[in-house]
Amino acid sequence: MTSSATKPKPRGARARAAIAAKTLRTDRWWLAPLITVIGLGAWITYATVRVFMHDYYWVEEYHYLTPFYSPCVTDRCIPEASHFGQYLPGWWIIPDAAFTLPFLLLFRLTCYYYRKAYYRSFWLSPPACAVPDGHASYGGETRFPLIVQNSHRYFFYFAAIISLINTWDAIAAFRSPEGFGFGLGNLILLGNVIMLWGYTISCHSCRHIIGGRLKHFSKHPVRYRAWGFVSWLNVRHMQLAWITLGTLALTDFYVMSVAAGWISDLRFIN
C-alpha cells in the first residue's frame, strides 16, 4: 500500500517549502496580545480588589452609588444603597452586588470581541494571524466550559436589565441636601451609563434580535431603522468594549474617592 508521502504528485504540483521558523512575520505581531494582557489584567485586578473591599461605594450626601456595588443586596450594605432589598449574608466572599456581577461577567466573557481578545492574548489560540496556535490541538467551543459561550444571547437580556438599573442610579443621583443637585459625579455617572448602553446594544445578539429574522425590511421600517443604528454601533463594538472598561473604573474610582473623603465633589448646582 502506497503511503501519502510516496504517492506521485500531480503534474505541475510543487513541493511545499520546508520552513523551520514558526512564523515569517517580521512585524511586532506580539504587541497587540501583550497590550491586551496588560490592559485586561490591570482592570481585572482593580475590579477584584474593589468588589471585595466592601467599602467606599456610596456617597450619602449626593446619592452616588458605584456600578460595582449596584444593587447592593447583602445585609452588610448601607440601607440607602440597597434599592432592591438585602437578601444575602454579609460574608466577605460574597460580592455586595452578587445579583448583577456574575451576569455582567458572563456577558463580557462570552462577548464575541472579548473572546477574540482573551483567546489571542491569554490562551495564544492563536496569538495573531499567520502565527501558530499555542496548543497542540483545537477542540472548538463544543465542550464544557467553552460550550457556555453559545449562551451569550441570553446573557444579553440580563445585561440590558442591569443597564436599566445603572440608569436608575444615575438619575437618582441628581439630588443634594437642598433638593435637585448637579456635580462632576453626575457627569461621570451619566457618561458611564451612556457608554454602557452603547456597548450593550452594539452587541451582535442585539443586532440579530432587532433585524436578524426579518425577510422584508420594507415591511418593517421602524425595525429597519433600529437595525441600521445598531449595525452602525456594532462596527464600533470593540472600541466600546474598551471604553466601558475605562468608564467603569473611572466611575468607581471617583465615587470611592468622594466616599473616602480624599476629594470633594465639584458641584455646579447645589
C-alpha atoms as an extended CHARMM CRD file, in Angstrom:
* protein
*
       270  EXT
         1         1  MET       CA              0.0000000000        0.0000000000        0.0000000000  PROA      1               0.0000000000
         2         2  THR       CA              1.4650000000        3.3470000000       -1.0020000000  PROA      2               0.0000000000
         3         3  SER       CA              1.7390000000        5.9470000000        1.7780000000  PROA      3               0.0000000000
         4         4  SER       CA              0.7380000000        9.5590000000        1.2250000000  PROA      4               0.0000000000
         5         5  ALA       CA              4.4040000000       10.5440000000        1.4290000000  PROA      5               0.0000000000
         6         6  THR       CA              5.3490000000        8.3140000000       -1.5350000000  PROA      6               0.0000000000
         7         7  LYS       CA              2.3220000000        8.9630000000       -3.7080000000  PROA      7               0.0000000000
         8         8  PRO       CA              3.2720000000       10.5270000000       -7.0210000000  PROA      8               0.0000000000
         9         9  LYS       CA              2.4780000000       14.2480000000       -7.1600000000  PROA      9               0.0000000000
        10        10  PRO       CA              0.1710000000       15.5540000000       -9.8810000000  PROA      10              0.0000000000
        11        11  ARG       CA              1.8810000000       17.0000000000      -12.9290000000  PROA      11              0.0000000000
        12        12  GLY       CA              2.7950000000       20.6470000000      -12.3080000000  PROA      12              0.0000000000
        13        13  ALA       CA              2.4430000000       20.4070000000       -8.4870000000  PROA      13              0.0000000000
        14        14  ARG       CA              5.1650000000       21.9730000000       -6.4030000000  PROA      14              0.0000000000
        15        15  ALA       CA              6.5520000000       20.6780000000       -3.1380000000  PROA      15              0.0000000000
        16        16  ARG       CA              5.8610000000       22.8220000000       -0.0940000000  PROA      16              0.0000000000
        17        17  ALA       CA              8.8450000000       24.7850000000        1.1320000000  PROA      17              0.0000000000
        18        18  ALA       CA             10.4700000000       23.3470000000        4.2560000000  PROA      18              0.0000000000
        19        19  ILE       CA             10.4040000000       26.3340000000        6.6670000000  PROA      19              0.0000000000
        20        20  ALA       CA             11.8000000000       25.7630000000       10.1450000000  PROA      20              0.0000000000
        21        21  ALA       CA             10.6110000000       29.0980000000       11.5530000000  PROA      21              0.0000000000
        22        22  LYS       CA              7.2670000000       29.1480000000       13.3520000000  PROA      22              0.0000000000
        23        23  THR       CA              6.2810000000       32.2900000000       11.5020000000  PROA      23              0.0000000000
        24        24  LEU       CA              7.7580000000       34.5030000000        8.8190000000  PROA      24              0.0000000000
        25        25  ARG       CA              6.1810000000       37.6570000000       10.2050000000  PROA      25              0.0000000000
        26        26  THR       CA              8.7850000000       40.3190000000       10.9360000000  PROA      26              0.0000000000
        27        27  ASP       CA              6.4480000000       42.9380000000       12.3930000000  PROA      27              0.0000000000
        28        28  ARG       CA              5.6740000000       43.2720000000       16.1050000000  PROA      28              0.0000000000
        29        29  TRP       CA              2.7200000000       40.8830000000       15.9810000000  PROA      29              0.0000000000
        30        30  TRP       CA              3.1640000000       40.1350000000       19.6790000000  PROA      30              0.0000000000
        31        31  LEU       CA              2.4750000000       43.7440000000       20.7180000000  PROA      31              0.0000000000
        32        32  ALA       CA             -1.3310000000       43.6200000000       20.4490000000  PROA      32              0.0000000000
        33        33  PRO       CA             -1.6850000000       40.4320000000       22.5720000000  PROA      33              0.0000000000
        34        34  LEU       CA              0.7470000000       41.8800000000       25.1290000000  PROA      34              0.0000000000
        35        35  ILE       CA             -1.1870000000       45.1390000000       25.4280000000  PROA      35              0.0000000000
        36        36  THR       CA             -4.4180000000       43.1560000000       25.8330000000  PROA      36              0.0000000000
        37        37  VAL       CA             -2.9030000000       41.0610000000       28.6360000000  PROA      37              0.0000000000
        38        38  ILE       CA             -1.6910000000       44.1810000000       30.4490000000  PROA      38              0.0000000000
        39        39  GLY       CA             -4.9590000000       46.0690000000       29.9630000000  PROA      39              0.0000000000
        40        40  LEU       CA             -7.3600000000       43.2920000000       30.8940000000  PROA      40              0.0000000000
        41        41  GLY       CA             -5.0770000000       42.0580000000       33.6780000000  PROA      41              0.0000000000
        42        42  ALA       CA             -4.8990000000       45.5220000000       35.2670000000  PROA      42              0.0000000000
        43        43  TRP       CA             -8.6550000000       46.0100000000       35.0370000000  PROA      43              0.0000000000
        44        44  ILE       CA             -9.4450000000       42.5780000000       36.4880000000  PROA      44              0.0000000000
        45        45  THR       CA             -7.0340000000       43.2050000000       39.3660000000  PROA      45              0.0000000000
        46        46  TYR       CA             -8.5590000000       46.5940000000       40.1600000000  PROA      46              0.0000000000
        47        47  ALA       CA            -12.1450000000       45.3280000000       39.8860000000  PROA      47              0.0000000000
        48        48  THR       CA            -11.4490000000       42.2950000000       42.1050000000  PROA      48              0.0000000000
        49        49  VAL       CA             -9.8980000000       44.4500000000       44.8190000000  PROA      49              0.0000000000
        50        50  ARG       CA            -12.7750000000       46.9050000000       44.7340000000  PROA      50              0.0000000000
        51        51  VAL       CA            -15.5150000000       44.2740000000       44.7360000000  PROA      51              0.0000000000
        52        52  PHE       CA            -14.1330000000       42.6300000000       47.8580000000  PROA      52              0.0000000000
        53        53  MET       CA            -13.1960000000       45.8800000000       49.6110000000  PROA      53              0.0000000000
        54        54  HSD       CA            -16.8010000000       46.2590000000       50.8210000000  PROA      54              0.0000000000
        55        55  ASP       CA            -16.3530000000       49.9660000000       51.4950000000  PROA      55              0.0000000000
        56        56  TYR       CA            -16.3910000000       53.4180000000       49.8700000000  PROA      56              0.0000000000
        57        57  TYR       CA            -19.1660000000       52.6830000000       47.3990000000  PROA      57              0.0000000000
        58        58  TRP       CA            -21.8890000000       55.1350000000       48.4910000000  PROA      58              0.0000000000
        59        59  VAL       CA            -21.9040000000       58.9300000000       48.8800000000  PROA      59              0.0000000000
        60        60  GLU       CA            -24.8110000000       59.7100000000       51.1450000000  PROA      60              0.0000000000
        61        61  GLU       CA            -24.8220000000       63.4550000000       50.5050000000  PROA      61              0.0000000000
        62        62  TYR       CA            -25.3120000000       63.1360000000       46.7440000000  PROA      62              0.0000000000
        63        63  HSD       CA            -26.5940000000       59.5580000000       46.4150000000  PROA      63              0.0000000000
        64        64  TYR       CA            -23.6720000000       58.4150000000       44.3020000000  PROA      64              0.0000000000
        65        65  LEU       CA            -23.5150000000       54.6230000000       44.0120000000  PROA      65              0.0000000000
        66        66  THR       CA            -20.6830000000       52.9270000000       42.1520000000  PROA      66              0.0000000000
        67        67  PRO       CA            -21.7970000000       50.4010000000       39.4920000000  PROA      67              0.0000000000
        68        68  PHE       CA            -19.5430000000       47.7700000000       41.1090000000  PROA      68              0.0000000000
        69        69  TYR       CA            -21.9810000000       47.7090000000       44.0670000000  PROA      69              0.0000000000
        70        70  SER       CA            -25.3050000000       48.1950000000       42.3040000000  PROA      70              0.0000000000
        71        71  PRO       CA            -27.6760000000       46.9700000000       43.5080000000  PROA      71              0.0000000000
        72        72  CYS       CA            -26.2580000000       46.3110000000       46.9730000000  PROA      72              0.0000000000
        73        73  VAL       CA            -28.0400000000       43.1870000000       48.2530000000  PROA      73              0.0000000000
        74        74  THR       CA            -26.1370000000       41.8660000000       51.2990000000  PROA      74              0.0000000000
        75        75  ASP       CA            -27.0430000000       42.6510000000       54.9030000000  PROA      75              0.0000000000
        76        76  ARG       CA            -23.6940000000       44.4450000000       55.1650000000  PROA      76              0.0000000000
        77        77  CYS       CA            -24.8530000000       47.1320000000       52.7020000000  PROA      77              0.0000000000
        78        78  ILE       CA            -25.8040000000       50.6550000000       53.6550000000  PROA      78              0.0000000000
        79        79  PRO       CA            -29.6380000000       50.6750000000       53.6480000000  PROA      79              0.0000000000
        80        80  GLU       CA            -29.8580000000       53.7300000000       51.3760000000  PROA      80              0.0000000000
        81        81  ALA       CA            -27.7620000000       51.9060000000       48.7650000000  PROA      81              0.0000000000
        82        82  SER       CA            -29.9890000000       48.8120000000       48.8660000000  PROA      82              0.0000000000
        83        83  HSD       CA            -32.6630000000       49.9090000000       46.4180000000  PROA      83              0.0000000000
        84        84  PHE       CA            -33.9410000000       46.3710000000       45.9090000000  PROA      84              0.0000000000
        85        85  GLY       CA            -33.5860000000       44.9570000000       49.4170000000  PROA      85              0.0000000000
        86        86  GLN       CA            -30.9700000000       42.8890000000       51.2480000000  PROA      86              0.0000000000
        87        87  TYR       CA            -31.2080000000       39.1630000000       50.6270000000  PROA      87              0.0000000000
        88        88  LEU       CA            -27.7330000000       37.6930000000       51.1800000000  PROA      88              0.0000000000
        89        89  PRO       CA            -25.4930000000       37.3360000000       54.2340000000  PROA      89              0.0000000000
        90        90  GLY       CA            -22.6200000000       39.7400000000       54.5390000000  PROA      90              0.0000000000
        91        91  TRP       CA            -19.7940000000       37.2410000000       54.2010000000  PROA      91              0.0000000000
        92        92  TRP       CA            -16.6350000000       38.7730000000       52.7720000000  PROA      92              0.0000000000
        93        93  ILE       CA            -16.5290000000       36.2350000000       49.9350000000  PROA      93              0.0000000000
        94        94  ILE       CA            -19.9560000000       37.3320000000       48.6530000000  PROA      94              0.0000000000
        95        95  PRO       CA            -19.9010000000       40.4790000000       46.4640000000  PROA      95              0.0000000000
        96        96  ASP       CA            -22.3550000000       43.1150000000       47.6120000000  PROA      96              0.0000000000
        97        97  ALA       CA            -23.7390000000       43.2170000000       44.0570000000  PROA      97              0.0000000000
        98        98  ALA       CA            -23.9840000000       39.4360000000       43.8370000000  PROA      98              0.0000000000
        99        99  PHE       CA            -27.2000000000       39.5550000000       41.7850000000  PROA      99              0.0000000000
       100       100  THR       CA            -25.6400000000       41.5170000000       38.9150000000  PROA      100             0.0000000000
       101       101  LEU       CA            -21.8740000000       40.9880000000       38.8040000000  PROA      101             0.0000000000
       102       102  PRO       CA            -21.9920000000       37.3010000000       37.7500000000  PROA      102             0.0000000000
       103       103  PHE       CA            -24.2460000000       38.0990000000       34.7810000000  PROA      103             0.0000000000
       104       104  LEU       CA            -22.1500000000       41.0830000000       33.7520000000  PROA      104             0.0000000000
       105       105  LEU       CA            -19.0520000000       38.9050000000       33.9180000000  PROA      105             0.0000000000
       106       106  LEU       CA            -20.6920000000       36.1780000000       31.8280000000  PROA      106             0.0000000000
       107       107  PHE       CA            -21.9510000000       38.7420000000       29.3070000000  PROA      107             0.0000000000
       108       108  ARG       CA            -18.4380000000       40.0820000000       28.7870000000  PROA      108             0.0000000000
       109       109  LEU       CA            -16.7090000000       36.7090000000       28.8990000000  PROA      109             0.0000000000
       110       110  THR       CA            -18.9760000000       35.3710000000       26.1530000000  PROA      110             0.0000000000
       111       111  CYS       CA            -18.8710000000       38.5770000000       24.0930000000  PROA      111             0.0000000000
       112       112  TYR       CA            -17.5780000000       37.9280000000       20.5700000000  PROA      112             0.0000000000
       113       113  TYR       CA            -14.9280000000       40.6280000000       20.8290000000  PROA      113             0.0000000000
       114       114  TYR       CA            -13.6930000000       39.6320000000       24.2940000000  PROA      114             0.0000000000
       115       115  ARG       CA            -13.4930000000       36.0080000000       23.2130000000  PROA      115             0.0000000000
       116       116  LYS       CA            -11.1880000000       37.0270000000       20.3940000000  PROA      116             0.0000000000
       117       117  ALA       CA             -9.1800000000       39.2320000000       22.7750000000  PROA      117             0.0000000000
       118       118  TYR       CA             -8.5000000000       36.7260000000       25.5370000000  PROA      118             0.0000000000
       119       119  TYR       CA             -8.2210000000       33.7340000000       23.2040000000  PROA      119             0.0000000000
       120       120  ARG       CA             -5.3580000000       35.5050000000       21.4290000000  PROA      120             0.0000000000
       121       121  SER       CA             -3.6980000000       37.1290000000       24.4130000000  PROA      121             0.0000000000
       122       122  PHE       CA             -4.0970000000       34.8140000000       27.4170000000  PROA      122             0.0000000000
       123       123  TRP       CA             -4.5400000000       31.4950000000       25.6080000000  PROA      123             0.0000000000
       124       124  LEU       CA             -2.4130000000       32.1780000000       22.4990000000  PROA      124             0.0000000000
       125       125  SER       CA             -5.0710000000       30.4770000000       20.4120000000  PROA      125             0.0000000000
       126       126  PRO       CA             -3.7300000000       31.8050000000       18.0710000000  PROA      126             0.0000000000
       127       127  PRO       CA             -1.8300000000       34.9060000000       19.2040000000  PROA      127             0.0000000000
       128       128  ALA       CA             -2.0020000000       36.5000000000       15.7370000000  PROA      128             0.0000000000
       129       129  CYS       CA             -2.6730000000       35.7570000000       12.0820000000  PROA      129             0.0000000000
       130       130  ALA       CA             -0.0190000000       33.5300000000       10.4640000000  PROA      130             0.0000000000
       131       131  VAL       CA              1.3580000000       32.6070000000       13.9070000000  PROA      131             0.0000000000
       132       132  PRO       CA              0.9520000000       29.0060000000       15.1570000000  PROA      132             0.0000000000
       133       133  ASP       CA             -1.5250000000       28.1860000000       17.8820000000  PROA      133             0.0000000000
       134       134  GLY       CA             -0.0430000000       27.7410000000       21.3410000000  PROA      134             0.0000000000
       135       135  HSD       CA             -1.9540000000       24.4740000000       21.8260000000  PROA      135             0.0000000000
       136       136  ALA       CA             -1.3210000000       21.0520000000       20.3510000000  PROA      136             0.0000000000
       137       137  SER       CA             -4.9920000000       20.5110000000       19.4600000000  PROA      137             0.0000000000
       138       138  TYR       CA             -8.1370000000       22.5490000000       18.9730000000  PROA      138             0.0000000000
       139       139  GLY       CA            -11.4990000000       21.4220000000       20.2940000000  PROA      139             0.0000000000
       140       140  GLY       CA            -13.5520000000       24.4670000000       19.4280000000  PROA      140             0.0000000000
       141       141  GLU       CA            -16.4570000000       25.5900000000       21.6090000000  PROA      141             0.0000000000
       142       142  THR       CA            -18.2790000000       22.2660000000       21.6640000000  PROA      142             0.0000000000
       143       143  ARG       CA            -17.3190000000       21.0400000000       25.1380000000  PROA      143             0.0000000000
       144       144  PHE       CA            -17.5660000000       22.3880000000       28.6750000000  PROA      144             0.0000000000
       145       145  PRO       CA            -16.6940000000       25.0480000000       29.6600000000  PROA      145             0.0000000000
       146       146  LEU       CA            -16.3970000000       26.7350000000       26.2570000000  PROA      146             0.0000000000
       147       147  ILE       CA            -19.7930000000       25.4790000000       25.1500000000  PROA      147             0.0000000000
       148       148  VAL       CA            -21.2170000000       28.1080000000       27.5500000000  PROA      148             0.0000000000
       149       149  GLN       CA            -20.0610000000       30.7100000000       25.0120000000  PROA      149             0.0000000000
       150       150  ASN       CA            -23.1340000000       29.8050000000       22.9770000000  PROA      150             0.0000000000
       151       151  SER       CA            -25.3400000000       31.2690000000       25.7300000000  PROA      151             0.0000000000
       152       152  HSD       CA            -24.1820000000       34.8110000000       25.0260000000  PROA      152             0.0000000000
       153       153  ARG       CA            -27.5550000000       35.7760000000       23.5360000000  PROA      153             0.0000000000
       154       154  TYR       CA            -29.2710000000       35.0140000000       26.8620000000  PROA      154             0.0000000000
       155       155  PHE       CA            -26.7690000000       36.9580000000       28.9480000000  PROA      155             0.0000000000
       156       156  PHE       CA            -27.5600000000       39.9450000000       26.7530000000  PROA      156             0.0000000000
       157       157  TYR       CA            -31.0370000000       40.2100000000       28.3150000000  PROA      157             0.0000000000
       158       158  PHE       CA            -29.5550000000       40.3070000000       31.8110000000  PROA      158             0.0000000000
       159       159  ALA       CA            -27.0430000000       42.9410000000       30.7050000000  PROA      159             0.0000000000
       160       160  ALA       CA            -29.8880000000       45.0870000000       29.3630000000  PROA      160             0.0000000000
       161       161  ILE       CA            -31.7340000000       44.8480000000       32.6970000000  PROA      161             0.0000000000
       162       162  ILE       CA            -28.5680000000       45.7830000000       34.5860000000  PROA      162             0.0000000000
       163       163  SER       CA            -28.0790000000       48.7670000000       32.2870000000  PROA      163             0.0000000000
       164       164  LEU       CA            -31.5730000000       49.8920000000       33.2880000000  PROA      164             0.0000000000
       165       165  ILE       CA            -30.5660000000       49.6370000000       36.9520000000  PROA      165             0.0000000000
       166       166  ASN       CA            -27.4280000000       51.6890000000       36.3000000000  PROA      166             0.0000000000
       167       167  THR       CA            -29.5790000000       54.2530000000       34.5160000000  PROA      167             0.0000000000
       168       168  TRP       CA            -31.8220000000       54.4910000000       37.5820000000  PROA      168             0.0000000000
       169       169  ASP       CA            -28.7400000000       55.0040000000       39.7750000000  PROA      169             0.0000000000
       170       170  ALA       CA            -27.5300000000       57.8370000000       37.5430000000  PROA      170             0.0000000000
       171       171  ILE       CA            -30.9390000000       59.5580000000       37.6080000000  PROA      171             0.0000000000
       172       172  ALA       CA            -31.3710000000       59.1050000000       41.3660000000  PROA      172             0.0000000000
       173       173  ALA       CA            -28.0130000000       60.8270000000       41.9200000000  PROA      173             0.0000000000
       174       174  PHE       CA            -29.3710000000       64.1920000000       40.7380000000  PROA      174             0.0000000000
       175       175  ARG       CA            -30.0670000000       65.3250000000       44.2640000000  PROA      175             0.0000000000
       176       176  SER       CA            -28.3920000000       67.1870000000       47.0740000000  PROA      176             0.0000000000
       177       177  PRO       CA            -29.2310000000       68.2200000000       50.6500000000  PROA      177             0.0000000000
       178       178  GLU       CA            -31.1680000000       71.1510000000       49.1490000000  PROA      178             0.0000000000
       179       179  GLY       CA            -33.0720000000       69.0420000000       46.6150000000  PROA      179             0.0000000000
       180       180  PHE       CA            -32.0070000000       68.8890000000       42.9820000000  PROA      180             0.0000000000
       181       181  GLY       CA            -28.2420000000       68.8690000000       42.5860000000  PROA      181             0.0000000000
       182       182  PHE       CA            -25.7030000000       68.5380000000       39.8440000000  PROA      182             0.0000000000
       183       183  GLY       CA            -21.9930000000       67.9270000000       40.0700000000  PROA      183             0.0000000000
       184       184  LEU       CA            -18.9980000000       66.3200000000       38.4020000000  PROA      184             0.0000000000
       185       185  GLY       CA            -20.0450000000       62.9620000000       39.8080000000  PROA      185             0.0000000000
       186       186  ASN       CA            -23.3330000000       63.2180000000       37.9160000000  PROA      186             0.0000000000
       187       187  LEU       CA            -21.4890000000       63.7930000000       34.6410000000  PROA      187             0.0000000000
       188       188  ILE       CA            -19.2840000000       60.7690000000       35.2830000000  PROA      188             0.0000000000
       189       189  LEU       CA            -22.2200000000       58.5210000000       36.2260000000  PROA      189             0.0000000000
       190       190  LEU       CA            -24.2320000000       59.6980000000       33.2350000000  PROA      190             0.0000000000
       191       191  GLY       CA            -21.3320000000       59.2840000000       30.8100000000  PROA      191             0.0000000000
       192       192  ASN       CA            -20.7200000000       55.7740000000       32.1030000000  PROA      192             0.0000000000
       193       193  VAL       CA            -24.3690000000       54.8100000000       31.5970000000  PROA      193             0.0000000000
       194       194  ILE       CA            -24.3860000000       56.1600000000       28.0340000000  PROA      194             0.0000000000
       195       195  MET       CA            -21.2600000000       54.1800000000       27.1810000000  PROA      195             0.0000000000
       196       196  LEU       CA            -22.6700000000       51.0440000000       28.8190000000  PROA      196             0.0000000000
       197       197  TRP       CA            -25.8130000000       51.3200000000       26.7320000000  PROA      197             0.0000000000
       198       198  GLY       CA            -23.6820000000       51.8140000000       23.6340000000  PROA      198             0.0000000000
       199       199  TYR       CA            -21.6960000000       48.6760000000       24.3710000000  PROA      199             0.0000000000
       200       200  THR       CA            -24.7910000000       46.6390000000       25.2960000000  PROA      200             0.0000000000
       201       201  ILE       CA            -26.9350000000       47.4440000000       22.2760000000  PROA      201             0.0000000000
       202       202  SER       CA            -23.9780000000       47.2270000000       19.8800000000  PROA      202             0.0000000000
       203       203  CYS       CA            -23.8120000000       43.5350000000       20.7740000000  PROA      203             0.0000000000
       204       204  HSD       CA            -24.2260000000       41.1030000000       17.8600000000  PROA      204             0.0000000000
       205       205  SER       CA            -27.0980000000       39.4420000000       19.7170000000  PROA      205             0.0000000000
       206       206  CYS       CA            -28.9990000000       42.7250000000       19.9580000000  PROA      206             0.0000000000
       207       207  ARG       CA            -28.4880000000       43.3150000000       16.2220000000  PROA      207             0.0000000000
       208       208  HSD       CA            -29.8960000000       39.8730000000       15.4710000000  PROA      208             0.0000000000
       209       209  ILE       CA            -32.8640000000       40.3450000000       17.8250000000  PROA      209             0.0000000000
       210       210  ILE       CA            -33.8350000000       43.6040000000       16.1150000000  PROA      210             0.0000000000
       211       211  GLY       CA            -33.4870000000       42.6040000000       12.4780000000  PROA      211             0.0000000000
       212       212  GLY       CA            -31.8710000000       39.2190000000       12.0970000000  PROA      212             0.0000000000
       213       213  ARG       CA            -35.0610000000       37.3160000000       11.2520000000  PROA      213             0.0000000000
       214       214  LEU       CA            -36.7010000000       39.8930000000        9.0030000000  PROA      214             0.0000000000
       215       215  LYS       CA            -37.1540000000       38.8290000000        5.3880000000  PROA      215             0.0000000000
       216       216  HSD       CA            -38.5160000000       42.1380000000        4.1000000000  PROA      216             0.0000000000
       217       217  PHE       CA            -37.0910000000       45.2930000000        5.6590000000  PROA      217             0.0000000000
       218       218  SER       CA            -39.5400000000       47.3560000000        3.6220000000  PROA      218             0.0000000000
       219       219  LYS       CA            -42.4190000000       45.9240000000        5.6600000000  PROA      219             0.0000000000
       220       220  HSD       CA            -40.7780000000       46.8670000000        8.9680000000  PROA      220             0.0000000000
       221       221  PRO       CA            -39.4300000000       50.4280000000        8.5520000000  PROA      221             0.0000000000
       222       222  VAL       CA            -39.0900000000       51.1160000000       12.2800000000  PROA      222             0.0000000000
       223       223  ARG       CA            -37.1490000000       47.9520000000       12.9640000000  PROA      223             0.0000000000
       224       224  TYR       CA            -35.0700000000       48.5760000000        9.8530000000  PROA      224             0.0000000000
       225       225  ARG       CA            -34.0210000000       51.9940000000       11.1510000000  PROA      225             0.0000000000
       226       226  ALA       CA            -33.2590000000       50.4990000000       14.5610000000  PROA      226             0.0000000000
       227       227  TRP       CA            -31.2700000000       47.7050000000       12.9000000000  PROA      227             0.0000000000
       228       228  GLY       CA            -29.2980000000       50.2620000000       10.9060000000  PROA      228             0.0000000000
       229       229  PHE       CA            -28.4380000000       52.2130000000       14.0600000000  PROA      229             0.0000000000
       230       230  VAL       CA            -27.4090000000       49.0850000000       15.9590000000  PROA      230             0.0000000000
       231       231  SER       CA            -25.3590000000       47.9700000000       12.9430000000  PROA      231             0.0000000000
       232       232  TRP       CA            -23.5510000000       51.3340000000       12.9980000000  PROA      232             0.0000000000
       233       233  LEU       CA            -22.7660000000       50.7960000000       16.6800000000  PROA      233             0.0000000000
       234       234  ASN       CA            -21.8420000000       47.1560000000       16.0750000000  PROA      234             0.0000000000
       235       235  VAL       CA            -18.9060000000       48.2280000000       13.8990000000  PROA      235             0.0000000000
       236       236  ARG       CA            -17.6030000000       50.0780000000       16.9700000000  PROA      236             0.0000000000
       237       237  HSD       CA            -18.2240000000       47.2240000000       19.4040000000  PROA      237             0.0000000000
       238       238  MET       CA            -14.5140000000       46.6590000000       20.0740000000  PROA      238             0.0000000000
       239       239  GLN       CA            -13.8970000000       50.3240000000       20.9020000000  PROA      239             0.0000000000
       240       240  LEU       CA            -16.9640000000       50.4280000000       23.1410000000  PROA      240             0.0000000000
       241       241  ALA       CA            -15.7880000000       47.2800000000       24.9210000000  PROA      241             0.0000000000
       242       242  TRP       CA            -12.5630000000       49.0280000000       25.9480000000  PROA      242             0.0000000000
       243       243  ILE       CA            -14.1780000000       52.4240000000       26.5830000000  PROA      243             0.0000000000
       244       244  THR       CA            -16.6690000000       50.9260000000       29.0280000000  PROA      244             0.0000000000
       245       245  LEU       CA            -13.8900000000       49.2490000000       30.9720000000  PROA      245             0.0000000000
       246       246  GLY       CA            -12.3690000000       52.6970000000       31.3440000000  PROA      246             0.0000000000
       247       247  THR       CA            -15.6220000000       54.4490000000       32.2920000000  PROA      247             0.0000000000
       248       248  LEU       CA            -16.4870000000       51.7380000000       34.8340000000  PROA      248             0.0000000000
       249       249  ALA       CA            -13.0900000000       52.0620000000       36.5250000000  PROA      249             0.0000000000
       250       250  LEU       CA            -13.2340000000       55.8850000000       36.4120000000  PROA      250             0.0000000000
       251       251  THR       CA            -16.7580000000       55.9790000000       37.8580000000  PROA      251             0.0000000000
       252       252  ASP       CA            -15.8850000000       53.5720000000       40.6400000000  PROA      252             0.0000000000
       253       253  PHE       CA            -12.6430000000       55.3790000000       41.5000000000  PROA      253             0.0000000000
       254       254  TYR       CA            -14.3670000000       58.7520000000       41.6060000000  PROA      254             0.0000000000
       255       255  VAL       CA            -17.1860000000       57.5260000000       43.8570000000  PROA      255             0.0000000000
       256       256  MET       CA            -14.6290000000       55.7870000000       46.0800000000  PROA      256             0.0000000000
       257       257  SER       CA            -12.5280000000       58.9570000000       46.3150000000  PROA      257             0.0000000000
       258       258  VAL       CA            -15.5150000000       61.1030000000       47.3120000000  PROA      258             0.0000000000
       259       259  ALA       CA            -16.8870000000       58.4810000000       49.7240000000  PROA      259             0.0000000000
       260       260  ALA       CA            -13.4940000000       58.0910000000       51.4030000000  PROA      260             0.0000000000
       261       261  GLY       CA            -13.0810000000       61.8480000000       51.7490000000  PROA      261             0.0000000000
       262       262  TRP       CA             -9.9800000000       62.0090000000       49.5460000000  PROA      262             0.0000000000
       263       263  ILE       CA            -11.5810000000       64.6390000000       47.3160000000  PROA      263             0.0000000000
       264       264  SER       CA            -14.7230000000       66.7490000000       47.3220000000  PROA      264             0.0000000000
       265       265  ASP       CA            -17.2810000000       66.5400000000       44.5790000000  PROA      265             0.0000000000
       266       266  LEU       CA            -17.1890000000       69.5220000000       42.2200000000  PROA      266             0.0000000000
       267       267  ARG       CA            -20.7290000000       70.9290000000       42.4070000000  PROA      267             0.0000000000
       268       268  PHE       CA            -22.3420000000       73.0590000000       39.7090000000  PROA      268             0.0000000000
       269       269  ILE       CA            -25.8270000000       73.3150000000       41.2140000000  PROA      269             0.0000000000
       270       270  ASN       CA            -26.4100000000       72.8540000000       44.9710000000  PROA      270             0.0000000000
